[in-house]
């Protein structure tokens, strides 16, 4: 079972409490935690692809970290971003690779 999401309330709870509650309780609590049709791994791949395609780099790092926790490997993220480069755009892929490289850098060290 996934850890209870509280980022919405921590970051926006005082400023936008309804949005924060929807983020934590509905998006993360109900939609992203529902694994009977899609695994957490697959949902993370889809979420990351959507964020990269939309160019929402501010949100990308958090979702890359969640994806790694959900079992996305370095090889999978590299393949996903490379594939998206042709559909979402080369600059978006560069930005995504810069974030992913930081997050999966410990995996690089382990394999040396």
C-alpha positions in Angstrom: 0.0 0.0 0.0 1.3 3.4 -0.9 2.3 6.0 1.7 -0.4 8.6 2.4 0.2 11.7 0.2 0.5 15.0 2.2 2.4 17.2 -0.2 -0.7 19.2 -1.2 -1.6 20.1 2.3 2.1 20.8 3.2 2.7 23.1 0.2 -0.8 24.6 -0.5 -3.0 23.7 2.5 -3.2 27.2 3.9 -3.4 29.0 0.5 -5.6 26.6 -1.5 -7.1 24.0 0.9 -9.6 22.5 -1.5 -7.0 21.9 -4.2 -4.6 20.5 -1.6 -7.3 18.0 -0.4 -8.2 17.0 -3.9 -4.5 16.4 -4.7 -3.8 14.3 -1.6 -7.1 12.5 -1.1 -8.6 12.1 -4.6 -5.6 12.2 -7.1 -3.1 10.3 -4.9 -5.5 8.7 -2.5 -8.0 7.2 -4.9 -6.9 7.5 -8.5 -3.1 6.8 -8.3 -3.5 4.1 -5.6 -6.1 2.1 -7.6 -4.0 -0.8 -8.8 -6.5 -3.4 -10.0 -6.3 -2.2 -13.7 -2.8 -0.6 -13.8 0.1 -1.2 -11.5 1.9 1.7 -9.7 4.8 1.1 -12.0 2.7 1.5 -15.1 0.8 4.5 -13.7 4.1 6.2 -13.0 5.3 5.6 -16.5 2.1 7.2 -17.8 2.2 10.1 -15.4 5.9 10.8 -16.2 5.1 10.7 -20.0 2.2 13.2 -19.5 4.3 15.6 -17.4 7.2 15.5 -20.0 4.9 15.9 -22.9 3.2 18.9 -21.3 6.5 20.5 -20.3 5.7 20.6 -16.6 9.3 20.4 -15.4 8.5 21.7 -12.0 6.5 18.6 -11.2 8.8 16.2 -13.0 11.4 15.5 -10.3 8.8 14.4 -7.7 7.1 12.0 -10.1 10.5 10.6 -11.3 11.3 9.9 -7.7 7.8 8.3 -7.2 8.4 6.3 -10.4 11.7 5.0 -9.1 10.1 4.0 -5.9 7.4 2.2 -8.0 10.1 0.1 -9.7 11.0 2.0 -12.8 14.5 1.1 -13.7 17.2 3.4 -15.3 16.9 1.5 -18.5 13.1 1.9 -18.6 13.2 5.7 -17.9 15.9 6.1 -20.5 13.8 4.3 -23.1 10.7 6.2 -22.1 12.4 9.6 -22.4 14.1 8.7 -25.7 10.8 7.6 -27.1 9.0 10.8 -26.0 11.7 12.9 -27.5 10.2 12.2 -31.0 6.7 12.9 -29.9 7.0 15.6 -27.2 10.1 17.4 -28.3 13.8 17.3 -28.1 14.2 20.1 -25.5 11.6 18.4 -23.2 13.6 15.2 -23.4 16.9 17.0 -22.5 15.2 18.6 -19.5 13.8 15.2 -18.4 17.1 13.4 -18.9 18.8 16.0 -16.7 16.4 15.3 -13.8 16.4 11.5 -14.4 20.2 11.4 -14.4 20.3 12.9 -11.0 17.7 10.6 -9.6 19.1 7.4 -11.0 22.7 8.4 -10.4 23.0 6.1 -7.4 22.1 3.2 -9.7 25.0 4.2 -11.9 27.4 4.1 -9.0 26.1 0.7 -7.9 26.8 -0.9 -11.3 30.4 0.5 -11.6 
